[in-house]
Amino acid sequence: MAKPKKKRIIIVLVLIGLIAGGITIYRHKEKKTKNKLRLYGNVDIRQVQLAFHDSGRIMKLYVNEGDHVSAGQLLAELDPVRYEAAVARAKATVTAQQEILARLLAGSRPEEIAEARARVKSAEAVLKNARQTYDRARKLAKTQYVSKQTLDNARAEFRSAAANLDARKQALTLAIKGPRKEDIAAARATLAADRAALDLAEQELADTKLYAPVKGVIEDRIMEPGDMASPQTPVYTLARTSPLWVRAYVDEPDLGKISLGMKANVTTDSYPNKVYRGWVGFISPTAEFTPKSVQTEELRSKLVYQVRIFVCNPKDELRLGMPATVTIPLNQPRVPTGAGTAENPCGDS
C-alpha cells in the first residue's frame, strides 16, 4: 500500500512541476510577445508605365519581360527619319538668320557708301545745270524771248533736281549710319526663336530613344517593332525593385506603439527561415476600414491605419502581392519626430 501511495505523490509532484514550468514559460513568452508588434500584409512595389514623348513607328525593342534593367539603360527606339529632317531644317534656318544678323551688324560696305556719294555728286551736277537753265529762262522771259511754258518747264526741272539731290543725301546718311538698332534687335529676336526651334527639334530627336528612368524589372512588354507609339500608349511596364515595402494595417490601440524609422523584421511563407531587414517608412494620417477582400466579416468593421514597412531585397526574392509577416520590436529607441527617414538605406538604387 505504501508504494502506490508514494508513486501517486511523485506523479502529483511531477504534474505540479510541469504546470509551474508551463506557467513560467507562458508568462515569459507573453512578456516577450508584449515587447513586439506583429502585423500581416502583402509585398507592394511601384510600377512605372514607360512611353515615348512623341509619336512614331517603333523601330527597335531591346528588352523583354523579366529582364533586369538599370537606370539610364536604352530600352527602345522610334524611326528617327522625320525628326532628323526637322533638325536639319531648323539648323538651316538658324544659319540663314545668323547671316542676316551679321549683315546688319556689319553695316554698309565701303563700296555701298562710295556709290551713295557718287549719286550725290551726280545729283549736284544735275541740280547745277537745272539752276543755270532756269536762271537763263527767267531772264529771257522778261524780254519775252522764251514762252511762259518754257519758263515753267525750267522751274519744274530745277525743283525736281533739288528734290533728287536731297534724296541722294539722305541715302548717303543712311548708308553711313548703317541699319537701325530696331532692325538689329528684331533680327536678334528672330535668331533666338530659330535657335529655340532647333533645340526643340534636337530634343524631339533625342526623345526617339526610350531609357529606363530607374532600376527595375520589365513586367510587361506591351508593344512590338512596327507598332505606332504615342505618349498615351505605354511600351513597357517597369516594376521598381527599390523601394519595396509591405503594406499592412495596424489597429488604433497599437498605433501609438510605432513611429517612423523603427526597425522591423519581415518574413514570408516562401522563405520561412529568412528574415529581411526593414523599417517603418509610412504611417497613414487617416483611418480606414480593414480591406474587405482579405478579412473576415468581424474584422471588416474595424478602423485601422495603413503602414508601409520598407524592406531590403538584395536578391530580388520578394514579389508583388506576396504575403508577409512583419515583427516590430517595441523596446527600441524611437526616432525623433521631424527627423525624417531614409527611403532607401539598403544601399541599392
C-alpha positions as CSV (number, residue, x, y, z in Angstrom):
1,M,0.0,0.0,0.0
2,A,2.9,2.4,0.7
3,K,4.4,2.0,-2.7
4,P,1.3,3.0,-4.7
5,K,0.7,5.9,-2.4
6,K,4.3,7.1,-2.8
7,K,4.0,6.6,-6.6
8,R,0.9,8.8,-6.7
9,I,2.7,11.5,-4.7
10,I,5.6,11.5,-7.2
11,I,3.2,11.8,-10.1
12,V,1.4,14.7,-8.4
13,L,4.7,16.5,-7.8
14,V,5.7,16.0,-11.4
15,L,2.4,17.3,-12.7
16,I,2.7,20.3,-10.3
17,G,6.3,20.9,-11.6
18,L,5.1,20.7,-15.3
19,I,2.3,23.1,-14.6
20,A,4.5,25.5,-12.9
21,G,7.1,25.3,-15.7
22,G,4.4,25.8,-18.3
23,I,3.1,28.8,-16.5
24,T,6.6,30.2,-16.3
25,I,7.2,29.6,-20.0
26,Y,3.8,31.1,-20.9
27,R,4.5,34.2,-18.8
28,H,7.9,34.5,-20.4
29,K,6.5,34.2,-23.9
30,E,3.7,36.6,-23.1
31,K,6.1,39.1,-21.8
32,K,8.3,38.6,-24.8
33,T,5.3,39.0,-27.1
34,K,4.2,42.2,-25.4
35,N,7.6,43.7,-26.5
36,K,6.8,43.0,-30.1
37,L,4.1,44.1,-32.5
38,R,3.2,41.6,-35.2
39,L,1.5,42.7,-38.4
40,Y,0.4,40.9,-41.5
41,G,0.3,42.3,-45.0
42,N,1.4,41.9,-48.6
43,V,4.5,43.0,-50.6
44,D,3.9,46.1,-52.7
45,I,6.0,47.9,-55.2
46,R,5.8,50.9,-57.5
47,Q,5.2,50.4,-61.2
48,V,6.2,52.7,-64.0
49,Q,4.4,52.9,-67.3
50,L,7.1,53.7,-69.9
51,A,6.1,55.6,-73.0
52,F,7.7,57.7,-75.7
53,H,7.5,61.5,-75.5
54,D,6.4,61.7,-79.2
55,S,4.6,59.7,-81.7
56,G,6.3,57.4,-84.2
57,R,6.9,54.0,-85.6
58,I,8.7,51.7,-83.2
59,M,12.0,50.6,-84.8
60,K,13.7,48.5,-82.1
61,L,12.9,47.0,-78.7
62,Y,15.9,45.8,-76.7
63,V,14.4,44.1,-73.6
64,N,11.8,41.5,-72.8
65,E,9.6,40.6,-69.8
66,G,11.7,39.5,-66.8
67,D,14.8,41.4,-67.9
68,H,16.5,43.4,-65.2
69,V,17.4,47.0,-66.3
70,S,19.4,49.7,-64.8
71,A,18.7,53.4,-64.7
72,G,19.6,55.1,-68.0
73,Q,19.6,51.8,-70.0
74,L,18.3,52.1,-73.6
75,L,15.0,50.2,-73.9
76,A,13.5,51.1,-77.3
77,E,13.9,53.4,-80.4
78,L,11.5,55.1,-82.8
79,D,12.2,55.5,-86.5
80,P,14.2,58.8,-86.4
81,V,14.0,59.9,-90.1
82,R,11.3,62.6,-89.7
83,Y,13.0,64.0,-86.6
84,E,16.4,64.1,-88.3
85,A,14.9,66.0,-91.2
86,A,13.3,68.5,-88.8
87,V,16.7,69.1,-87.1
88,A,18.4,69.7,-90.4
89,R,15.7,72.2,-91.4
90,A,16.0,74.0,-88.1
91,K,19.8,74.2,-88.4
92,A,19.5,75.7,-91.9
93,T,17.0,78.3,-90.6
94,V,19.4,79.3,-87.8
95,T,22.3,79.6,-90.2
96,A,20.3,81.9,-92.6
97,Q,19.2,84.1,-89.7
98,Q,22.8,84.3,-88.4
99,E,23.9,85.7,-91.8
100,I,21.1,88.3,-91.8
101,L,22.1,89.5,-88.3
102,A,25.8,89.5,-89.2
103,R,25.0,91.7,-92.3
104,L,23.0,94.1,-90.2
105,L,25.8,94.3,-87.5
106,A,28.5,94.8,-90.2
107,G,26.6,97.9,-91.6
108,S,27.1,99.3,-95.1
109,R,30.0,98.2,-97.1
110,P,32.6,100.8,-98.2
111,E,31.6,100.2,-101.8
112,E,27.9,101.0,-101.0
113,I,28.9,104.2,-99.3
114,A,31.1,105.2,-102.2
115,E,28.2,104.5,-104.6
116,A,26.0,106.7,-102.5
117,R,28.5,109.5,-102.6
118,A,28.8,109.3,-106.3
119,R,25.0,109.5,-106.7
120,V,25.0,112.7,-104.5
121,K,27.7,114.2,-106.8
122,S,25.7,113.3,-109.9
123,A,22.6,114.8,-108.4
124,E,24.5,118.0,-107.5
125,A,25.7,118.3,-111.1
126,V,22.1,117.8,-112.4
127,L,20.9,120.4,-110.0
128,K,23.6,122.9,-111.0
129,N,22.7,122.5,-114.7
130,A,19.0,122.8,-113.9
131,R,19.6,126.0,-111.9
132,Q,21.5,127.6,-114.8
133,T,18.8,126.6,-117.3
134,Y,16.1,128.1,-115.0
135,D,18.1,131.3,-114.5
136,R,18.5,131.8,-118.3
137,A,14.9,131.1,-118.9
138,R,13.8,133.5,-116.3
139,K,16.0,136.4,-117.7
140,L,14.8,135.7,-121.3
141,A,11.2,135.5,-120.1
142,K,11.5,139.2,-119.0
143,T,12.3,140.2,-122.6
144,Q,9.7,137.7,-124.0
145,Y,12.4,135.8,-125.9
146,V,11.0,132.5,-124.4
147,S,7.5,131.4,-123.7
148,K,5.9,131.1,-120.3
149,Q,5.7,127.4,-120.8
150,T,9.4,127.1,-121.3
151,L,10.0,129.0,-118.1
152,D,7.6,126.7,-116.2
153,N,9.4,123.7,-117.6
154,A,12.8,125.0,-116.5
155,R,11.4,125.8,-113.0
156,A,10.0,122.2,-112.7
157,E,13.3,120.7,-113.7
158,F,15.1,122.8,-111.2
159,R,12.8,121.8,-108.3
160,S,13.0,118.1,-109.3
161,A,16.8,118.2,-109.4
162,A,16.8,119.8,-105.9
163,A,14.5,117.1,-104.5
164,N,16.5,114.4,-106.1
165,L,19.7,115.8,-104.5
166,D,18.0,115.8,-101.1
167,A,17.0,112.2,-101.5
168,R,20.5,111.2,-102.6
169,K,22.0,112.9,-99.5
170,Q,19.5,111.1,-97.2
171,A,20.5,107.8,-98.8
172,L,24.2,108.6,-98.2
173,T,23.4,109.4,-94.5
174,L,21.6,106.1,-94.0
175,A,24.5,104.2,-95.7
176,I,27.0,105.8,-93.3
177,K,24.9,105.2,-90.2
178,G,24.1,101.6,-91.1
179,P,20.9,99.6,-90.1
180,R,18.6,100.9,-87.4
181,K,19.0,99.4,-83.9
182,E,15.4,98.3,-84.0
183,D,16.1,96.2,-87.1
184,I,19.1,94.6,-85.3
185,A,17.0,93.9,-82.2
186,A,14.3,92.3,-84.4
187,A,17.0,90.1,-86.2
188,R,18.4,89.0,-82.8
189,A,14.9,88.1,-81.6
190,T,14.2,86.1,-84.7
191,L,17.6,84.3,-84.3
192,A,16.7,83.4,-80.7
193,A,13.4,82.0,-81.8
194,D,15.1,79.9,-84.5
195,R,17.6,78.6,-82.0
196,A,14.8,77.6,-79.6
197,A,13.1,75.8,-82.5
198,L,16.4,74.0,-83.2
199,D,16.7,73.0,-79.5
200,L,13.1,71.6,-79.6
201,A,13.8,69.6,-82.8
202,E,17.0,68.2,-81.3
203,Q,15.1,67.2,-78.1
204,E,12.4,65.6,-80.1
205,L,15.1,63.6,-82.0
206,A,16.6,62.6,-78.7
207,D,13.2,61.5,-77.5
208,T,13.0,58.8,-80.2
209,K,15.0,56.8,-77.7
210,L,13.3,55.4,-74.6
211,Y,15.5,54.9,-71.5
212,A,14.8,53.3,-68.1
213,P,14.2,56.0,-65.5
214,V,15.1,53.8,-62.6
215,K,16.4,50.3,-61.8
216,G,13.8,47.6,-62.1
217,V,12.4,44.5,-63.8
218,I,10.4,44.6,-67.1
219,E,7.0,43.4,-66.1
220,D,5.1,43.7,-69.4
221,R,6.3,44.3,-73.0
222,I,3.1,45.9,-74.4
223,M,4.2,46.9,-77.9
224,E,6.3,45.4,-80.7
225,P,8.5,46.8,-83.5
226,G,6.3,48.2,-86.2
227,D,3.6,49.4,-83.8
228,M,2.7,53.1,-83.8
229,A,3.7,54.6,-80.4
230,S,2.4,57.7,-78.8
231,P,2.8,59.4,-75.4
232,Q,-0.6,58.0,-74.3
233,T,0.4,54.4,-75.0
234,P,2.9,52.6,-72.7
235,V,5.6,50.4,-74.4
236,Y,6.7,48.7,-71.2
237,T,5.6,48.3,-67.6
238,L,8.6,48.6,-65.2
239,A,8.4,47.2,-61.7
240,R,10.8,49.0,-59.5
241,T,13.0,46.8,-57.3
242,S,13.5,49.6,-54.9
243,P,11.9,50.9,-52.8
244,L,9.9,47.8,-51.9
245,W,7.6,47.6,-48.9
246,V,5.0,45.5,-47.1
247,R,1.5,47.1,-47.0
248,A,0.0,46.3,-43.6
249,Y,-2.7,47.6,-41.2
250,V,-2.4,48.4,-37.5
251,D,-5.2,48.7,-35.1
252,E,-5.8,52.1,-33.4
253,P,-4.8,50.8,-29.9
254,D,-1.4,49.8,-31.3
255,L,-0.9,53.0,-33.3
256,G,1.0,54.7,-30.5
257,K,3.4,51.9,-30.2
258,I,5.2,52.5,-33.5
259,S,6.8,55.5,-35.1
260,L,8.6,56.3,-38.4
261,G,12.1,54.8,-38.7
262,M,11.6,52.0,-36.2
263,K,13.3,48.8,-37.3
264,A,11.4,45.7,-38.3
265,N,11.9,42.1,-39.4
266,V,9.9,40.7,-42.3
267,T,9.4,37.0,-43.1
268,T,7.4,35.2,-45.8
269,D,6.0,31.8,-46.4
270,S,8.2,31.3,-49.4
271,Y,11.4,31.8,-47.4
272,P,10.3,30.9,-43.8
273,N,13.8,30.7,-42.4
274,K,14.9,34.0,-43.9
275,V,14.5,37.4,-42.2
276,Y,14.5,40.6,-44.3
277,R,15.6,43.8,-42.7
278,G,13.0,46.6,-42.8
279,W,11.9,49.8,-41.2
280,V,8.6,51.8,-40.7
281,G,8.6,54.2,-43.6
282,F,5.0,55.4,-43.7
283,I,2.0,55.7,-41.3
284,S,-1.2,56.9,-42.8
285,P,-2.6,60.0,-41.2
286,T,-6.2,58.8,-41.7
287,A,-8.1,55.7,-40.6
288,E,-9.9,53.3,-42.9
289,F,-11.9,50.1,-42.6
290,T,-10.0,46.9,-42.9
291,P,-9.9,45.8,-46.6
292,K,-12.9,43.6,-47.2
293,S,-11.1,41.3,-49.7
294,V,-8.8,39.8,-47.2
295,Q,-10.5,39.9,-43.8
296,T,-13.5,38.3,-42.1
297,E,-16.8,40.0,-41.6
298,E,-15.9,40.5,-37.9
299,L,-12.8,42.5,-38.8
300,R,-14.2,44.4,-41.7
301,S,-15.9,47.0,-39.4
302,K,-12.7,47.7,-37.5
303,L,-10.9,51.0,-38.2
304,V,-7.2,50.6,-38.9
305,Y,-4.3,52.6,-40.2
306,Q,-2.2,51.7,-43.2
307,V,1.5,51.4,-42.6
308,R,4.4,50.7,-45.0
309,I,7.3,48.6,-43.9
310,F,10.1,49.2,-46.4
311,V,12.2,46.1,-46.9
312,C,15.7,45.4,-48.2
313,N,15.5,42.9,-51.0
314,P,19.1,42.3,-52.2
315,K,18.4,39.1,-54.1
316,D,15.1,40.1,-55.6
317,E,13.3,37.3,-53.8
318,L,10.2,39.3,-52.8
319,R,7.5,39.5,-55.3
320,L,4.4,41.8,-55.7
321,G,1.5,40.5,-53.7
322,M,3.5,38.0,-51.6
323,P,2.0,37.6,-48.1
324,A,4.4,38.7,-45.4
325,T,4.7,38.9,-41.6
326,V,6.1,42.0,-40.0
327,T,7.6,41.9,-36.5
328,I,8.4,45.3,-34.9
329,P,10.4,45.2,-31.6
330,L,8.8,47.8,-29.3
331,N,11.8,48.1,-26.9
332,Q,13.9,50.1,-29.4
333,P,14.6,53.8,-29.2
334,R,12.2,56.0,-31.2
335,V,13.3,58.3,-34.0
336,P,12.7,61.9,-33.0
337,T,9.6,63.5,-34.6
338,G,10.5,65.5,-37.7
339,A,13.9,63.8,-38.1
340,G,12.6,62.0,-41.2
341,T,13.5,58.6,-42.5
342,A,15.6,57.5,-45.4
343,E,13.5,55.9,-48.2
344,N,16.3,53.6,-49.3
345,P,19.0,52.8,-46.8
346,C,19.5,49.4,-48.3
347,G,22.4,50.7,-50.5
348,D,20.7,49.8,-53.8
349,S,19.2,52.2,-56.4
